[in-house]
Amino acid sequence: MDTEDGRIVPTVRDRVSEFVTMAAFRELDTVALSRDLPEHHLRRGDLGAIVHVLAPDLYEVEFVRASGVTEAVIPLTGNDLRAVGDADLLSVRPATPRTRGAA
């Protein structure tokens, strides 16, 4: 955006674009955990989806059971995650039982 004095000021859209391109992952990317998170009943290799980029290296990730029920939605850094590739094989494991009604 140009101002009356000739300065070019980036728009909010431009700033958001810069922020998103700095992130290693983008919204809706499928990722795998790179470490166990026992407090969330998650294990290394569990698949999640980036639901929101919170900061350049901070992501809100959703993990779901095979039935589609959400197991956890948690903020994680890029160090907690890795990209999923063609060499990865999907598997299913029993989830830790949760208390009825617990999220």
CNS distance restraints for C-alpha pairs under 8 A (distance, minus, plus):
assign (resid   1 and name CA) (resid   8 and name CA) 5.54 0.50 0.50
assign (resid   1 and name CA) (resid   9 and name CA) 5.21 0.50 0.50
assign (resid   1 and name CA) (resid  10 and name CA) 5.94 0.50 0.50
assign (resid   1 and name CA) (resid  11 and name CA) 6.24 0.50 0.50
assign (resid   2 and name CA) (resid   6 and name CA) 6.00 0.50 0.50
assign (resid   2 and name CA) (resid   7 and name CA) 5.74 0.50 0.50
assign (resid   2 and name CA) (resid   8 and name CA) 4.60 0.50 0.50
assign (resid   2 and name CA) (resid   9 and name CA) 6.22 0.50 0.50
assign (resid   3 and name CA) (resid   7 and name CA) 5.44 0.50 0.50
assign (resid   3 and name CA) (resid   8 and name CA) 6.42 0.50 0.50
assign (resid   3 and name CA) (resid   9 and name CA) 7.26 0.50 0.50
assign (resid  10 and name CA) (resid  14 and name CA) 5.83 0.50 0.50
assign (resid  10 and name CA) (resid  15 and name CA) 6.63 0.50 0.50
assign (resid  11 and name CA) (resid  15 and name CA) 6.43 0.50 0.50
assign (resid  12 and name CA) (resid  16 and name CA) 6.16 0.50 0.50
assign (resid  13 and name CA) (resid  17 and name CA) 6.16 0.50 0.50
assign (resid  14 and name CA) (resid  18 and name CA) 6.30 0.50 0.50
assign (resid  15 and name CA) (resid  19 and name CA) 6.26 0.50 0.50
assign (resid  16 and name CA) (resid  20 and name CA) 6.17 0.50 0.50
assign (resid  17 and name CA) (resid  21 and name CA) 6.17 0.50 0.50
assign (resid  18 and name CA) (resid  22 and name CA) 6.36 0.50 0.50
assign (resid  19 and name CA) (resid  23 and name CA) 6.83 0.50 0.50
assign (resid  19 and name CA) (resid  55 and name CA) 7.65 0.50 0.50
assign (resid  19 and name CA) (resid  56 and name CA) 6.48 0.50 0.50
assign (resid  20 and name CA) (resid  26 and name CA) 7.08 0.50 0.50
assign (resid  20 and name CA) (resid  53 and name CA) 7.52 0.50 0.50
assign (resid  20 and name CA) (resid  56 and name CA) 7.11 0.50 0.50
assign (resid  22 and name CA) (resid  56 and name CA) 5.83 0.50 0.50
assign (resid  23 and name CA) (resid  53 and name CA) 7.69 0.50 0.50
assign (resid  23 and name CA) (resid  55 and name CA) 7.49 0.50 0.50
assign (resid  23 and name CA) (resid  56 and name CA) 4.44 0.50 0.50
assign (resid  23 and name CA) (resid  57 and name CA) 6.02 0.50 0.50
assign (resid  24 and name CA) (resid  56 and name CA) 7.40 0.50 0.50
assign (resid  24 and name CA) (resid  57 and name CA) 7.05 0.50 0.50
assign (resid  24 and name CA) (resid  78 and name CA) 7.17 0.50 0.50
assign (resid  25 and name CA) (resid  29 and name CA) 6.53 0.50 0.50
assign (resid  25 and name CA) (resid  50 and name CA) 7.63 0.50 0.50
assign (resid  25 and name CA) (resid  53 and name CA) 7.89 0.50 0.50
assign (resid  25 and name CA) (resid  78 and name CA) 7.96 0.50 0.50
assign (resid  26 and name CA) (resid  50 and name CA) 6.83 0.50 0.50
assign (resid  26 and name CA) (resid  52 and name CA) 7.92 0.50 0.50
assign (resid  26 and name CA) (resid  53 and name CA) 6.74 0.50 0.50
assign (resid  27 and name CA) (resid  49 and name CA) 7.77 0.50 0.50
assign (resid  27 and name CA) (resid  50 and name CA) 5.00 0.50 0.50
assign (resid  27 and name CA) (resid  51 and name CA) 5.39 0.50 0.50
assign (resid  27 and name CA) (resid  52 and name CA) 5.50 0.50 0.50
assign (resid  27 and name CA) (resid  53 and name CA) 6.28 0.50 0.50
assign (resid  28 and name CA) (resid  49 and name CA) 5.63 0.50 0.50
assign (resid  28 and name CA) (resid  50 and name CA) 4.97 0.50 0.50
assign (resid  28 and name CA) (resid  51 and name CA) 5.79 0.50 0.50
assign (resid  28 and name CA) (resid  52 and name CA) 7.97 0.50 0.50
assign (resid  29 and name CA) (resid  49 and name CA) 5.65 0.50 0.50
assign (resid  29 and name CA) (resid  50 and name CA) 5.43 0.50 0.50
assign (resid  30 and name CA) (resid  47 and name CA) 6.81 0.50 0.50
assign (resid  30 and name CA) (resid  48 and name CA) 5.75 0.50 0.50
assign (resid  30 and name CA) (resid  49 and name CA) 4.57 0.50 0.50
assign (resid  30 and name CA) (resid  50 and name CA) 6.55 0.50 0.50
assign (resid  30 and name CA) (resid  83 and name CA) 7.14 0.50 0.50
assign (resid  30 and name CA) (resid  84 and name CA) 6.51 0.50 0.50
assign (resid  31 and name CA) (resid  47 and name CA) 5.68 0.50 0.50
assign (resid  31 and name CA) (resid  48 and name CA) 5.35 0.50 0.50
assign (resid  31 and name CA) (resid  49 and name CA) 6.02 0.50 0.50
assign (resid  31 and name CA) (resid  50 and name CA) 7.31 0.50 0.50
assign (resid  31 and name CA) (resid  81 and name CA) 6.25 0.50 0.50
assign (resid  31 and name CA) (resid  82 and name CA) 5.72 0.50 0.50
assign (resid  31 and name CA) (resid  83 and name CA) 5.00 0.50 0.50
assign (resid  31 and name CA) (resid  84 and name CA) 5.42 0.50 0.50
assign (resid  32 and name CA) (resid  44 and name CA) 7.34 0.50 0.50
assign (resid  32 and name CA) (resid  45 and name CA) 5.05 0.50 0.50
assign (resid  32 and name CA) (resid  46 and name CA) 5.45 0.50 0.50
assign (resid  32 and name CA) (resid  47 and name CA) 4.53 0.50 0.50
assign (resid  32 and name CA) (resid  48 and name CA) 6.14 0.50 0.50
assign (resid  32 and name CA) (resid  81 and name CA) 5.63 0.50 0.50
assign (resid  32 and name CA) (resid  82 and name CA) 5.37 0.50 0.50
assign (resid  32 and name CA) (resid  83 and name CA) 6.38 0.50 0.50
assign (resid  32 and name CA) (resid  84 and name CA) 6.17 0.50 0.50
assign (resid  33 and name CA) (resid  43 and name CA) 7.03 0.50 0.50
assign (resid  33 and name CA) (resid  44 and name CA) 4.93 0.50 0.50
assign (resid  33 and name CA) (resid  45 and name CA) 4.96 0.50 0.50
assign (resid  33 and name CA) (resid  46 and name CA) 5.56 0.50 0.50
assign (resid  33 and name CA) (resid  47 and name CA) 6.61 0.50 0.50
assign (resid  33 and name CA) (resid  48 and name CA) 7.61 0.50 0.50
assign (resid  33 and name CA) (resid  80 and name CA) 5.89 0.50 0.50
assign (resid  33 and name CA) (resid  81 and name CA) 4.71 0.50 0.50
assign (resid  33 and name CA) (resid  82 and name CA) 6.41 0.50 0.50
assign (resid  34 and name CA) (resid  44 and name CA) 5.10 0.50 0.50
assign (resid  34 and name CA) (resid  45 and name CA) 6.24 0.50 0.50
assign (resid  34 and name CA) (resid  79 and name CA) 7.42 0.50 0.50
assign (resid  34 and name CA) (resid  80 and name CA) 5.26 0.50 0.50
assign (resid  34 and name CA) (resid  81 and name CA) 5.14 0.50 0.50
assign (resid  34 and name CA) (resid  82 and name CA) 6.17 0.50 0.50
assign (resid  35 and name CA) (resid  43 and name CA) 6.54 0.50 0.50
assign (resid  35 and name CA) (resid  44 and name CA) 4.40 0.50 0.50
assign (resid  35 and name CA) (resid  45 and name CA) 7.55 0.50 0.50
assign (resid  35 and name CA) (resid  80 and name CA) 6.29 0.50 0.50
assign (resid  35 and name CA) (resid  81 and name CA) 7.95 0.50 0.50
assign (resid  36 and name CA) (resid  42 and name CA) 5.95 0.50 0.50
assign (resid  36 and name CA) (resid  43 and name CA) 4.18 0.50 0.50
assign (resid  36 and name CA) (resid  44 and name CA) 4.65 0.50 0.50
assign (resid  37 and name CA) (resid  41 and name CA) 6.28 0.50 0.50
assign (resid  37 and name CA) (resid  42 and name CA) 5.00 0.50 0.50
assign (resid  37 and name CA) (resid  43 and name CA) 5.94 0.50 0.50
assign (resid  37 and name CA) (resid  44 and name CA) 7.67 0.50 0.50
assign (resid  38 and name CA) (resid  42 and name CA) 5.74 0.50 0.50
assign (resid  38 and name CA) (resid  43 and name CA) 7.05 0.50 0.50
assign (resid  40 and name CA) (resid  71 and name CA) 7.87 0.50 0.50
assign (resid  40 and name CA) (resid  72 and name CA) 6.63 0.50 0.50
assign (resid  41 and name CA) (resid  95 and name CA) 7.40 0.50 0.50
assign (resid  41 and name CA) (resid  96 and name CA) 6.27 0.50 0.50
assign (resid  42 and name CA) (resid  46 and name CA) 6.60 0.50 0.50
assign (resid  46 and name CA) (resid  63 and name CA) 7.79 0.50 0.50
assign (resid  47 and name CA) (resid  63 and name CA) 6.53 0.50 0.50
assign (resid  48 and name CA) (resid  61 and name CA) 6.00 0.50 0.50
assign (resid  48 and name CA) (resid  62 and name CA) 5.34 0.50 0.50
assign (resid  48 and name CA) (resid  63 and name CA) 4.51 0.50 0.50
assign (resid  48 and name CA) (resid  64 and name CA) 7.15 0.50 0.50
assign (resid  49 and name CA) (resid  61 and name CA) 5.42 0.50 0.50
assign (resid  49 and name CA) (resid  62 and name CA) 5.32 0.50 0.50
assign (resid  49 and name CA) (resid  63 and name CA) 6.71 0.50 0.50
assign (resid  50 and name CA) (resid  59 and name CA) 6.43 0.50 0.50
assign (resid  50 and name CA) (resid  60 and name CA) 5.92 0.50 0.50
assign (resid  50 and name CA) (resid  61 and name CA) 4.54 0.50 0.50
assign (resid  50 and name CA) (resid  62 and name CA) 6.53 0.50 0.50
assign (resid  51 and name CA) (resid  59 and name CA) 7.59 0.50 0.50
assign (resid  51 and name CA) (resid  60 and name CA) 5.66 0.50 0.50
assign (resid  51 and name CA) (resid  61 and name CA) 5.61 0.50 0.50
assign (resid  51 and name CA) (resid  62 and name CA) 6.52 0.50 0.50
assign (resid  52 and name CA) (resid  59 and name CA) 5.89 0.50 0.50
assign (resid  52 and name CA) (resid  60 and name CA) 5.07 0.50 0.50
assign (resid  52 and name CA) (resid  61 and name CA) 7.21 0.50 0.50
assign (resid  53 and name CA) (resid  58 and name CA) 6.35 0.50 0.50
assign (resid  53 and name CA) (resid  59 and name CA) 4.69 0.50 0.50
assign (resid  53 and name CA) (resid  60 and name CA) 6.36 0.50 0.50
assign (resid  54 and name CA) (resid  58 and name CA) 5.30 0.50 0.50
assign (resid  54 and name CA) (resid  59 and name CA) 5.31 0.50 0.50
assign (resid  54 and name CA) (resid  60 and name CA) 6.70 0.50 0.50
assign (resid  55 and name CA) (resid  59 and name CA) 6.96 0.50 0.50
assign (resid  57 and name CA) (resid  77 and name CA) 5.43 0.50 0.50
assign (resid  57 and name CA) (resid  78 and name CA) 5.50 0.50 0.50
assign (resid  58 and name CA) (resid  75 and name CA) 6.56 0.50 0.50
assign (resid  58 and name CA) (resid  76 and name CA) 5.68 0.50 0.50
assign (resid  58 and name CA) (resid  77 and name CA) 4.57 0.50 0.50
assign (resid  58 and name CA) (resid  78 and name CA) 6.63 0.50 0.50
assign (resid  59 and name CA) (resid  75 and name CA) 5.34 0.50 0.50
assign (resid  59 and name CA) (resid  76 and name CA) 5.29 0.50 0.50
assign (resid  59 and name CA) (resid  77 and name CA) 6.13 0.50 0.50
assign (resid  59 and name CA) (resid  78 and name CA) 7.62 0.50 0.50
assign (resid  60 and name CA) (resid  73 and name CA) 6.59 0.50 0.50
assign (resid  60 and name CA) (resid  74 and name CA) 5.43 0.50 0.50
assign (resid  60 and name CA) (resid  75 and name CA) 4.29 0.50 0.50
assign (resid  60 and name CA) (resid  76 and name CA) 6.31 0.50 0.50
assign (resid  61 and name CA) (resid  73 and name CA) 5.47 0.50 0.50
assign (resid  61 and name CA) (resid  74 and name CA) 5.48 0.50 0.50
assign (resid  61 and name CA) (resid  75 and name CA) 6.17 0.50 0.50
assign (resid  61 and name CA) (resid  76 and name CA) 6.91 0.50 0.50
assign (resid  62 and name CA) (resid  70 and name CA) 7.08 0.50 0.50
assign (resid  62 and name CA) (resid  71 and name CA) 7.66 0.50 0.50
assign (resid  62 and name CA) (resid  72 and name CA) 5.82 0.50 0.50
assign (resid  62 and name CA) (resid  73 and name CA) 4.31 0.50 0.50
assign (resid  62 and name CA) (resid  74 and name CA) 6.67 0.50 0.50
assign (resid  63 and name CA) (resid  70 and name CA) 6.02 0.50 0.50
assign (resid  63 and name CA) (resid  71 and name CA) 5.51 0.50 0.50
assign (resid  63 and name CA) (resid  72 and name CA) 5.31 0.50 0.50
assign (resid  63 and name CA) (resid  73 and name CA) 6.35 0.50 0.50
assign (resid  64 and name CA) (resid  68 and name CA) 5.65 0.50 0.50
assign (resid  64 and name CA) (resid  69 and name CA) 5.50 0.50 0.50
assign (resid  64 and name CA) (resid  70 and name CA) 4.22 0.50 0.50
assign (resid  64 and name CA) (resid  71 and name CA) 5.01 0.50 0.50
assign (resid  64 and name CA) (resid  72 and name CA) 7.02 0.50 0.50
assign (resid  65 and name CA) (resid  69 and name CA) 5.35 0.50 0.50
assign (resid  65 and name CA) (resid  70 and name CA) 6.23 0.50 0.50
assign (resid  65 and name CA) (resid  71 and name CA) 6.19 0.50 0.50
assign (resid  65 and name CA) (resid  95 and name CA) 7.62 0.50 0.50
assign (resid  66 and name CA) (resid  92 and name CA) 7.69 0.50 0.50
assign (resid  70 and name CA) (resid 103 and name CA) 7.96 0.50 0.50
assign (resid  71 and name CA) (resid 103 and name CA) 7.10 0.50 0.50
assign (resid  72 and name CA) (resid 103 and name CA) 7.29 0.50 0.50
assign (resid  76 and name CA) (resid  80 and name CA) 6.06 0.50 0.50
assign (resid  76 and name CA) (resid  81 and name CA) 7.53 0.50 0.50
assign (resid  77 and name CA) (resid  81 and name CA) 6.97 0.50 0.50
assign (resid  78 and name CA) (resid  82 and name CA) 7.26 0.50 0.50
assign (resid  84 and name CA) (resid  88 and name CA) 6.60 0.50 0.50
assign (resid  98 and name CA) (resid 102 and name CA) 6.53 0.50 0.50
